[in-house]
């Protein structure tokens, strides 16, 4: 009996719904904030998109905001926690917005400056590669629930660019993005789309 060919991996990225800090532009990595009421509504609005799609693997960041988004969208019972999907560790900049940081560090950018007590772009990209490898090994359509920066870097790595390329990809709360293929080449087939 011949082995059935494994389906090519396709990654569906669902950014979590709004939190108080995402609403205010504050860097949020390890702080485990809940969704706002609007964020819960946003997550629920993802359910019709998800109901029309069959997923072979469902992974979520360990953070409450991502897990709750998966649950409200209808995939909470299937979601496996994937530690590599947690948001970029912003170290000493946790809970601060870019304008607040730039008030004391003019020109500061998360993409270009060292992150004291946190992660570099390359470290986040290495985690993103591990998620990609897991999805490629599993095959099929993979639903991922996580955060803006890890997804922006993961998309960059998917299209075989350095992680810093993610600075060119904006990503709103509770959006749908899809990473797939065209003629054997990895591509971004949908990005930052409302449900």
N, CA, C and O of each residue as an XYZ file, in Angstrom:
780
protein
N       0.848     -1.185      0.000
C       0.000      0.000      0.000
C       0.890      1.244      0.000
O       1.830      1.343      0.789
N       0.588      2.182     -0.883
C       1.409      3.392     -0.963
C       0.977      4.392      0.098
O      -0.194      4.481      0.466
N       1.954      5.131      0.570
C       1.687      6.138      1.591
C       1.012      7.352      0.950
O       1.461      7.859     -0.078
N      -0.079      7.810      1.581
C      -0.794      8.981      1.062
C       0.098     10.212      1.197
O       0.732     10.421      2.231
N       0.138     11.021      0.143
C       0.961     12.235      0.168
C       0.396     13.228      1.188
O      -0.800     13.519      1.193
N       1.268     13.735      2.040
C       0.872     14.708      3.053
C       0.497     16.036      2.403
O       1.164     16.499      1.478
N      -0.578     16.639      2.900
C      -1.004     17.936      2.372
C       0.031     19.002      2.717
O       0.581     19.023      3.818
N       0.283     19.881      1.760
C       1.219     20.979      1.970
C       0.681     21.905      3.061
O      -0.519     22.177      3.111
N       1.557     22.382      3.923
C       1.139     23.237      5.034
C       0.700     24.613      4.538
O       1.312     25.203      3.648
N      -0.373     25.097      5.140
C      -0.865     26.453      4.926
C      -1.122     27.023      6.315
O      -1.838     26.411      7.108
N      -0.549     28.184      6.621
C      -0.642     28.760      7.960
C      -1.646     29.906      7.974
O      -1.506     30.878      7.231
N      -2.654     29.783      8.821
C      -3.652     30.831      9.025
C      -3.332     31.511     10.345
O      -3.333     30.867     11.394
N      -3.061     32.806     10.297
C      -2.659     33.563     11.481
C      -3.831     34.401     11.967
O      -4.353     35.236     11.229
N      -4.242     34.178     13.206
C      -5.316     34.943     13.821
C      -4.733     35.734     14.987
O      -4.407     35.172     16.033
N      -4.605     37.053     14.792
C      -4.120     37.872     15.910
C      -5.240     37.992     16.940
O      -6.416     38.091     16.591
N      -4.855     37.982     18.206
C      -5.841     38.075     19.289
C      -6.634     39.379     19.216
O      -6.218     40.344     18.574
N      -7.777     39.383     19.883
C      -8.601     40.585     19.975
C      -7.955     41.654     20.841
O      -6.906     41.446     21.450
N      -8.605     42.788     20.875
C      -8.091     43.971     21.580
C      -7.939     43.728     23.088
O      -8.775     43.082     23.720
N      -6.852     44.262     23.636
C      -6.656     44.355     25.085
C      -6.503     45.839     25.413
O      -6.387     46.673     24.516
N      -6.503     46.152     26.689
C      -6.320     47.551     27.084
C      -4.988     48.089     26.565
O      -4.917     49.231     26.112
N      -3.938     47.281     26.628
C      -2.622     47.749     26.185
C      -2.507     47.809     24.668
O      -1.865     48.717     24.141
N      -3.114     46.865     23.952
C      -3.033     46.953     22.483
C      -3.794     48.189     22.005
O      -3.388     48.839     21.042
N      -4.884     48.507     22.673
C      -5.656     49.704     22.335
C      -4.815     50.965     22.502
O      -4.953     51.920     21.738
N      -3.931     50.957     23.522
C      -3.109     52.128     23.830
C      -1.690     52.047     23.269
O      -0.850     52.885     23.598
N      -1.412     51.047     22.422
C      -0.109     50.943     21.770
C       1.033     50.563     22.689
O       2.189     50.872     22.397
N       0.731     49.894     23.804
C       1.790     49.505     24.749
C       2.345     48.130     24.392
O       1.596     47.217     24.046
N       3.644     47.996     24.478
C       4.299     46.718     24.205
C       3.866     45.699     25.265
O       4.042     45.918     26.463
N       3.300     44.589     24.803
C       2.764     43.571     25.707
C       3.310     42.215     25.317
O       2.945     41.669     24.276
N       4.179     41.672     26.144
C       4.644     40.311     25.863
C       4.175     39.376     26.957
O       3.170     38.689     26.778
N       4.869     39.326     28.084
C       4.569     38.364     29.141
C       3.453     38.801     30.082
O       2.961     37.976     30.853
N       3.032     40.066     30.053
C       1.931     40.508     30.898
C       0.650     39.878     30.354
O       0.295     40.071     29.191
N      -0.034     39.125     31.210
C      -1.159     38.305     30.745
C      -2.478     39.054     30.884
O      -3.258     38.798     31.802
N      -2.717     39.978     29.967
C      -3.920     40.798     30.003
C      -5.114     40.087     29.373
O      -4.950     39.319     28.425
N      -6.321     40.339     29.897
C      -7.525     39.792     29.262
C      -7.933     40.643     28.070
O      -7.448     41.759     27.888
N      -8.824     40.103     27.270
C      -9.418     40.869     26.187
C     -10.367     41.916     26.775
O     -10.988     41.683     27.812
N     -10.475     43.057     26.118
C     -11.517     44.016     26.473
C     -12.852     43.453     25.975
O     -12.879     42.446     25.267
N     -13.949     44.104     26.343
C     -15.256     43.658     25.834
C     -15.267     43.728     24.302
O     -15.780     42.834     23.630
N     -14.691     44.808     23.769
C     -14.598     44.922     22.301
C     -13.724     43.809     21.733
O     -14.022     43.264     20.670
N     -12.648     43.470     22.437
C     -11.777     42.381     22.004
C     -12.502     41.047     21.969
O     -12.258     40.227     21.083
N     -13.392     40.825     22.928
C     -14.192     39.594     22.941
C     -15.146     39.574     21.742
O     -15.351     38.533     21.119
N     -15.723     40.735     21.429
C     -16.600     40.827     20.251
C     -15.807     40.561     18.966
O     -16.283     39.873     18.063
N     -14.591     41.116     18.897
C     -13.739     40.889     17.724
C     -13.426     39.405     17.558
O     -13.496     38.870     16.452
N     -13.079     38.740     18.666
C     -12.729     37.323     18.619
C     -13.926     36.494     18.170
O     -13.774     35.563     17.378
N     -15.106     36.822     18.665
C     -16.323     36.117     18.282
C     -16.615     36.310     16.790
O     -17.146     35.412     16.137
N     -16.267     37.474     16.262
C     -16.487     37.756     14.834
C     -15.614     36.883     13.927
O     -15.894     36.772     12.733
N     -14.569     36.267     14.470
C     -13.733     35.358     13.683
C     -14.413     34.003     13.455
O     -14.044     33.263     12.543
N     -15.408     33.686     14.292
C     -16.042     32.363     14.248
C     -16.610     31.990     12.880
O     -16.410     30.854     12.450
N     -17.314     32.893     12.165
C     -17.835     32.489     10.853
C     -16.746     32.131      9.837
O     -16.933     31.232      9.016
N     -15.623     32.825      9.891
C     -14.494     32.508      9.001
C     -13.975     31.110      9.330
O     -13.733     30.292      8.442
N     -13.815     30.861     10.605
C     -13.278     29.581     11.059
C     -14.245     28.440     10.770
O     -13.820     27.337     10.425
N     -15.551     28.700     10.911
C     -16.550     27.656     10.677
C     -16.549     27.167      9.230
O     -16.959     26.037      8.961
N     -16.093     28.007      8.297
C     -16.079     27.638      6.872
C     -14.792     26.923      6.464
O     -14.631     26.541      5.305
N     -13.874     26.741      7.424
C     -12.552     26.219      7.091
C     -12.223     25.023      7.975
O     -12.464     25.050      9.182
N     -11.674     23.980      7.373
C     -11.254     22.797      8.131
C      -9.772     22.939      8.480
O      -8.939     23.104      7.589
N      -9.444     22.877      9.761
C      -8.049     22.995     10.204
C      -7.532     21.643     10.679
O      -8.228     20.900     11.371
N      -6.297     21.342     10.292
C      -5.657     20.082     10.656
C      -4.851     20.193     11.949
O      -4.590     19.192     12.616
N      -4.461     21.419     12.294
C      -3.677     21.656     13.506
C      -4.057     23.040     14.023
O      -4.179     23.985     13.244
N      -4.245     23.161     15.336
C      -4.578     24.449     15.958
C      -3.597     24.695     17.091
O      -3.507     23.910     18.035
N      -2.859     25.802     16.985
C      -1.850     26.159     17.983
C      -2.140     27.544     18.517
O      -2.620     28.412     17.789
N      -1.847     27.750     19.799
C      -2.046     29.062     20.398
C      -0.881     29.433     21.302
O      -0.231     28.576     21.899
N      -0.641     30.716     21.382
C       0.294     31.257     22.364
C      -0.214     30.875     23.759
O      -1.414     30.672     23.948
N       0.689     30.778     24.727
C       0.226     30.483     26.085
C      -0.527     31.639     26.750
O      -1.146     31.436     27.794
N      -0.493     32.824     26.183
C      -1.107     33.988     26.818
C      -2.638     33.950     26.728
O      -3.214     33.527     25.727
N      -3.261     34.403     27.796
C      -4.716     34.394     27.933
C      -5.416     35.047     26.743
O      -6.422     34.527     26.260
N      -4.903     36.169     26.269
C      -5.575     36.895     25.190
C      -5.645     36.077     23.909
O      -6.618     36.178     23.162
N      -4.623     35.266     23.648
C      -4.633     34.411     22.462
C      -5.515     33.182     22.686
O      -6.289     32.804     21.807
N      -5.400     32.566     23.850
C      -6.213     31.383     24.147
C      -7.703     31.730     24.153
O      -8.526     30.968     23.646
N      -8.046     32.891     24.734
C      -9.451     33.307     24.760
C      -9.966     33.618     23.354
O     -11.119     33.327     23.038
N      -9.118     34.204     22.516
C      -9.519     34.461     21.134
C      -9.810     33.143     20.415
O     -10.803     33.032     19.697
N      -8.952     32.155     20.607
C      -9.184     30.840     19.991
C     -10.499     30.241     20.474
O     -11.259     29.683     19.683
N     -10.767     30.357     21.764
C     -11.998     29.794     22.327
C     -13.235     30.509     21.789
O     -14.193     29.861     21.368
N     -13.218     31.834     21.801
C     -14.372     32.610     21.326
C     -14.593     32.437     19.820
O     -15.717     32.568     19.334
N     -13.524     32.144     19.093
C     -13.620     31.933     17.643
C     -14.070     30.513     17.301
O     -14.372     30.218     16.145
N     -14.115     29.634     18.305
C     -14.639     28.294     18.087
C     -13.630     27.171     18.020
O     -13.993     26.039     17.699
N     -12.356     27.457     18.318
C     -11.333     26.406     18.231
C     -10.625     26.133     19.563
O      -9.602     25.449     19.596
N     -11.166     26.660     20.642
C     -10.515     26.500     21.945
C     -10.333     25.061     22.375
O      -9.332     24.726     23.009
N     -11.287     24.201     22.037
C     -11.205     22.799     22.455
C     -10.152     22.016     21.683
O      -9.752     20.930     22.104
N      -9.702     22.559     20.557
C      -8.685     21.884     19.746
C      -7.302     22.507     19.861
O      -6.321     21.944     19.375
N      -7.222     23.667     20.503
C      -5.972     24.438     20.514
C      -4.938     23.821     21.449
O      -5.218     23.525     22.611
N      -3.745     23.639     20.915
C      -2.601     23.193     21.711
C      -1.724     24.407     21.994
O      -1.464     25.208     21.096
N      -1.273     24.547     23.226
C      -0.385     25.663     23.570
C       0.984     25.413     22.946
O       1.583     24.354     23.135
N       1.465     26.396     22.206
C       2.791     26.359     21.571
C       3.609     27.508     22.149
O       3.393     28.660     21.775
N       4.555     27.215     23.065
C       5.333     28.273     23.714
C       6.061     29.198     22.739
O       6.275     30.370     23.051
N       6.443     28.696     21.575
C       7.159     29.535     20.614
C       6.285     30.606     19.975
O       6.797     31.479     19.274
N       4.965     30.555     20.205
C       4.065     31.584     19.685
C       3.882     32.760     20.651
O       3.165     33.711     20.340
N       4.527     32.698     21.818
C       4.384     33.850     22.715
C       5.016     35.084     22.085
O       5.919     34.984     21.255
N       4.526     36.242     22.494
C       4.974     37.492     21.901
C       6.433     37.768     22.222
O       6.975     37.245     23.196
N       7.061     38.589     21.398
C       8.418     39.098     21.585
C       8.553     39.565     23.031
O       7.699     40.297     23.531
N       9.614     39.148     23.696
C       9.870     39.606     25.068
C      10.509     40.989     24.989
O      11.648     41.134     24.545
N       9.761     42.007     25.428
C      10.213     43.394     25.325
C      11.064     43.847     26.506
O      11.471     45.007     26.567
N      11.333     42.945     27.440
C      12.226     43.282     28.545
C      11.793     44.530     29.293
O      10.648     44.635     29.731
N      12.711     45.477     29.437
C      12.439     46.693     30.218
C      11.393     47.592     29.560
O      10.915     48.538     30.187
N      11.036     47.314     28.318
C      10.055     48.148     27.611
C       8.625     47.620     27.738
O       7.698     48.200     27.173
N       8.444     46.531     28.472
C       7.107     45.970     28.686
C       6.176     47.037     29.269
O       6.520     47.719     30.234
N       5.004     47.165     28.670
C       3.997     48.102     29.175
C       4.188     49.543     28.750
O       3.441     50.423     29.178
N       5.186     49.796     27.907
C       5.446     51.167     27.442
C       5.156     51.260     25.949
O       5.370     50.303     25.205
N       4.671     52.411     25.522
C       4.442     52.650     24.098
C       5.723     53.187     23.463
O       6.615     53.664     24.164
N       5.810     53.111     22.147
C       6.981     53.645     21.448
C       7.169     55.137     21.734
O       8.297     55.543     22.014
N       6.118     55.984     21.681
C       6.325     57.405     22.005
C       6.848     57.629     23.432
O       7.662     58.523     23.661
N       6.380     56.819     24.387
C       6.872     56.942     25.772
C       8.361     56.612     25.837
O       9.124     57.296     26.520
N       8.766     55.580     25.137
C      10.178     55.180     25.138
C      11.018     56.236     24.432
O      12.107     56.581     24.891
N      10.507     56.750     23.309
C      11.264     57.746     22.544
C      11.408     59.075     23.277
O      12.272     59.878     22.923
N      10.582     59.324     24.287
C      10.713     60.556     25.086
C      12.040     60.597     25.822
O      12.586     61.673     26.068
N      12.562     59.419     26.175
C      13.867     59.358     26.849
C      14.958     58.761     25.960
O      16.147     58.923     26.232
N      14.541     58.063     24.888
C      15.494     57.455     23.951
C      15.088     57.843     22.527
O      14.483     57.039     21.818
N      15.412     59.055     22.104
C      14.990     59.537     20.781
C      15.400     58.564     19.668
O      16.516     58.044     19.645
N      14.461     58.342     18.755
C      14.735     57.468     17.615
C      14.634     55.985     17.910
O      14.894     55.163     17.031
N      14.263     55.628     19.131
C      14.203     54.211     19.505
C      13.197     53.459     18.635
O      12.134     53.982     18.302
N      13.550     52.225     18.272
C      12.651     51.324     17.551
C      12.875     49.906     18.044
O      14.014     49.469     18.214
N      11.790     49.196     18.272
C      11.891     47.801     18.690
C      12.658     46.974     17.660
O      13.278     45.964     17.993
N      12.608     47.418     16.408
C      13.243     46.683     15.313
C      14.742     46.938     15.210
O      15.458     46.139     14.607
N      15.232     48.034     15.786
C      16.621     48.429     15.538
C      17.488     48.542     16.784
O      18.714     48.551     16.678
N      16.878     48.628     17.961
C      17.652     48.859     19.174
C      17.688     47.623     20.066
O      16.769     46.805     20.032
N      18.745     47.485     20.862
C      18.811     46.354     21.791
C      17.647     46.401     22.787
O      17.187     47.477     23.166
N      17.182     45.225     23.203
C      16.084     45.109     24.162
C      16.675     44.571     25.466
O      16.891     43.367     25.607
N      16.930     45.461     26.406
C      17.510     45.054     27.685
C      16.574     44.087     28.399
O      15.383     44.357     28.549
N      17.119     42.966     28.835
C      16.368     41.913     29.538
C      15.283     41.282     28.672
O      14.360     40.661     29.198
N      15.381     41.432     27.350
C      14.386     40.857     26.450
C      15.045     40.069     25.338
O      16.151     39.555     25.501
N      14.358     39.975     24.197
C      14.838     39.204     23.054
C      15.250     40.109     21.902
O      14.756     41.228     21.766
N      16.153     39.612     21.086
C      16.503     40.287     19.833
C      15.539     39.830     18.740
O      14.832     38.836     18.906
N      15.514     40.549     17.636
C      14.704     40.140     16.485
C      15.104     38.736     16.054
O      14.239     37.914     15.750
N      16.389     38.452     16.024
C      16.851     37.138     15.574
C      16.394     36.014     16.499
O      16.111     34.908     16.039
N      16.321     36.292     17.798
C      15.830     35.268     18.732
C      14.350     34.975     18.491
O      13.924     33.822     18.552
N      13.570     36.018     18.219
C      12.146     35.819     17.923
C      12.005     35.077     16.594
O      11.156     34.195     16.461
N      12.827     35.429     15.621
C      12.792     34.748     14.323
C      13.117     33.255     14.470
O      12.548     32.423     13.762
N      14.014     32.923     15.371
C      14.353     31.513     15.601
C      13.153     30.760     16.179
O      12.910     29.607     15.822
N      12.414     31.405     17.061
C      11.192     30.780     17.596
C      10.144     30.624     16.490
O       9.469     29.598     16.397
N      10.020     31.666     15.651
C       9.077     31.606     14.535
C       9.417     30.444     13.603
O       8.521     29.751     13.121
N      10.694     30.233     13.351
C      11.122     29.128     12.487
C      10.711     27.784     13.085
O      10.343     26.867     12.350
N      10.770     27.661     14.395
C      10.356     26.405     15.035
C       8.861     26.155     14.844
O       8.442     25.014     14.652
N       8.059     27.217     14.896
C       6.618     27.078     14.643
C       6.396     26.653     13.194
O       5.611     25.743     12.926
N       7.076     27.301     12.274
C       6.962     26.948     10.852
C       7.356     25.494     10.633
O       6.662     24.757      9.933
N       8.460     25.083     11.227
C       8.921     23.700     11.074
C       7.870     22.710     11.581
O       7.632     21.670     10.967
N       7.246     23.051     12.712
C       6.206     22.174     13.262
C       5.034     22.065     12.282
O       4.517     20.972     12.051
N       4.623     23.178     11.716
C       3.504     23.178     10.766
C       3.860     22.432      9.480
O       3.042     21.676      8.957
N       5.067     22.639      8.972
C       5.501     21.934      7.764
C       5.536     20.426      7.993
O       5.152     19.648      7.121
N       5.995     20.028      9.161
C       6.066     18.598      9.483
C       4.665     18.000      9.584
O       4.424     16.886      9.120
N       3.751     18.743     10.189
C       2.382     18.249     10.356
C       1.641     18.226      9.027
O       0.933     17.266      8.721
N       1.808     19.295      8.233
C       1.105     19.422      6.954
C      -0.335     19.864      7.147
O      -0.855     19.858      8.263
N      -0.963     20.241      6.064
C      -2.358     20.662      6.112
C      -2.519     22.102      6.555
O      -1.556     22.864      6.642
N      -3.757     22.450      6.831
C      -4.092     23.831      7.212
C      -3.908     23.982      8.721
O      -4.498     23.239      9.505
N      -3.082     24.952      9.116
C      -2.742     25.180     10.521
C      -3.285     26.534     10.975
O      -2.980     27.560     10.368
N      -4.085     26.539     12.038
C      -4.598     27.784     12.620
C      -3.703     28.170     13.789
O      -3.491     27.376     14.705
N      -3.179     29.389     13.755
C      -2.295     29.883     14.809
C      -2.927     31.117     15.441
O      -3.358     32.028     14.734
N      -2.984     31.149     16.766
C      -3.521     32.289     17.508
C      -2.394     32.892     18.328
O      -1.838     32.235     19.208
N      -2.055     34.151     18.036
C      -0.939     34.766     18.751
C      -1.003     36.284     18.622
O      -2.082     36.875     18.664
N       0.159     36.908     18.466
C       0.341     38.341     18.667
C       0.956     39.017     17.435
O       1.446     38.357     16.519
N       0.914     40.338     17.444
C       1.337     41.115     16.272
C       2.797     40.895     15.886
O       3.078     40.504     14.753
N       3.733     41.139     16.807
C       5.140     41.080     16.411
C       5.599     39.667     16.066
O       6.323     39.479     15.088
N       5.191     38.671     16.852
C       5.612     37.303     16.510
C       5.050     36.913     15.144
O       5.731     36.234     14.375
N       3.823     37.328     14.828
C       3.256     37.007     13.516
C       3.944     37.774     12.394
O       4.161     37.222     11.315
N       4.289     39.024     12.627
C       4.974     39.800     11.590
C       6.338     39.185     11.284
O       6.749     39.115     10.125
N       7.028     38.746     12.319
C       8.331     38.104     12.132
C       8.160     36.719     11.515
O       8.944     36.320     10.655
N       7.135     35.985     11.952
C       6.884     34.660     11.387
C       6.597     34.761      9.889
O       7.070     33.930      9.113
N       5.837     35.758      9.480
C       5.555     35.951      8.046
C       6.835     36.256      7.279
O       7.037     35.755      6.173
N       7.698     37.081      7.868
C       8.977     37.387      7.219
C       9.803     36.119      7.030
O      10.361     35.885      5.958
N       9.874     35.307      8.075
C      10.641     34.058      8.004
C      10.010     33.108      6.984
O      10.721     32.420      6.252
N       8.681     33.069      6.936
C       7.987     32.199      5.974
C       8.412     32.505      4.541
O       8.636     31.596      3.743
N       8.522     33.810      4.221
C       8.919     34.183      2.854
C      10.433     34.327      2.731
O      10.938     34.981      1.819
N      11.137     33.709      3.657
C      12.593     33.581      3.638
C      13.313     34.925      3.619
O      14.285     35.130      2.892
N      12.791     35.843      4.457
C      13.405     37.149      4.686
C      13.894     37.210      6.128
O      13.437     36.427      6.961
N      14.815     38.125      6.441
C      15.213     38.287      7.839
C      14.020     38.738      8.674
O      13.100     39.372      8.156
N      14.033     38.418      9.947
C      12.936     38.778     10.836
C      12.594     40.251     10.823
O      11.427     40.616     10.969
N      13.596     41.109     10.650
C      13.378     42.549     10.662
C      12.464     43.006      9.520
O      11.920     44.109      9.576
N      12.287     42.180      8.496
C      11.354     42.505      7.422
C       9.934     42.690      7.963
O       9.107     43.360      7.345
N       9.663     42.089      9.119
C       8.352     42.216      9.739
C       7.943     43.644     10.045
O       6.754     43.926     10.199
N       8.916     44.561     10.137
C       8.573     45.966     10.382
C       7.772     46.552      9.231
O       7.128     47.588      9.398
N       7.796     45.914      8.069
C       7.060     46.381      6.890
C       5.638     45.823      6.820
O       4.894     46.130      5.888
N       5.262     45.005      7.803
C       3.954     44.344      7.797
C       3.157     44.761      9.028
O       3.407     44.256     10.123
N       2.219     45.658      8.867
C       1.390     46.057      9.992
C       0.333     44.986     10.252
O      -0.060     44.270      9.331
N      -0.129     44.871     11.491
C      -1.094     43.824     11.815
C      -2.033     44.295     12.920
O      -1.606     44.555     14.045
N      -3.303     44.399     12.588
C      -4.322     44.866     13.524
C      -4.860     43.709     14.366
O      -4.644     42.539     14.051
N      -5.565     44.062     15.443
C      -6.156     43.033     16.300
C      -7.267     42.291     15.563
O      -7.959     42.854     14.715
N      -7.419     41.012     15.911
C      -8.494     40.142     15.414
C      -8.581     40.115     13.889
O      -9.669     40.176     13.317
N      -7.426     40.025     13.244
C      -7.383     39.935     11.786
C      -6.982     38.530     11.355
O      -6.526     37.714     12.156
N      -7.168     38.277     10.065
C      -6.837     36.986      9.471
C      -5.743     37.205      8.429
O      -5.862     38.077      7.568
N      -4.686     36.415      8.512
C      -3.625     36.427      7.504
C      -3.343     34.978      7.119
O      -3.489     34.072      7.939
N      -2.944     34.768      5.879
C      -2.688     33.402      5.414
C      -1.336     33.341      4.709
O      -1.025     34.163      3.847
N      -0.553     32.356      5.094
C       0.743     32.099      4.473
C       0.632     30.791      3.695
O       0.309     29.746      4.260
N       0.901     30.862      2.403
C       0.740     29.674      1.577
C       1.815     29.547      0.525
O       2.983     29.856      0.764
N       1.406     29.089     -0.644
C       2.351     28.739     -1.698
C       1.848     29.220     -3.050
O       0.644     29.303     -3.290
N       2.797     29.537     -3.930
C       2.495     29.766     -5.339
C       3.611     29.113     -6.146
O       4.769     29.524     -6.075
N       3.248     28.099     -6.907
C       4.214     27.376     -7.745
C       5.435     26.921     -6.939
O       6.572     27.030     -7.399
N       5.182     26.412     -5.736
C       6.259     25.884     -4.911
C       7.046     26.913     -4.123
O       7.995     26.563     -3.422
N       6.663     28.178     -4.230
C       7.335     29.255     -3.501
C       6.445     29.728     -2.356
O       5.239     29.896     -2.532
N       7.031     29.939     -1.201
C       6.262     30.436     -0.058
C       5.858     31.888     -0.290
O       6.685     32.725     -0.652
N       4.578     32.171     -0.078
C       4.052     33.514     -0.299
C       3.087     33.906      0.827
O       2.591     33.057      1.569
N       2.841     35.198      0.930
C       1.783     35.714      1.796
C       0.556     35.853      0.900
O       0.532     36.705      0.012
N      -0.451     35.031      1.125
C      -1.620     35.044      0.237
C      -2.733     35.971      0.719
O      -3.600     36.370     -0.058
N      -2.699     36.305      1.999
C      -3.692     37.223      2.577
C      -3.048     37.861      3.793
O      -2.346     37.191      4.550
N      -3.288     39.175      3.986
C      -2.622     39.823      5.111
C      -3.520     40.868      5.759
O      -4.130     41.687      5.071
N      -3.598     40.836      7.100
C      -4.256     41.865      7.905
C      -5.694     42.098      7.462
O      -6.163     43.235      7.414
N      -6.393     41.003      7.138
C      -7.753     41.113      6.622
C      -8.767     41.046      7.760
O      -8.629     40.241      8.681
N      -9.784     41.897      7.688
C     -10.894     41.809      8.637
C     -11.664     40.522      8.359
O     -11.718     40.063      7.218
N     -12.258     39.940      9.397
C     -13.011     38.683      9.169
C     -14.211     38.901      8.253
O     -14.944     37.957      7.960
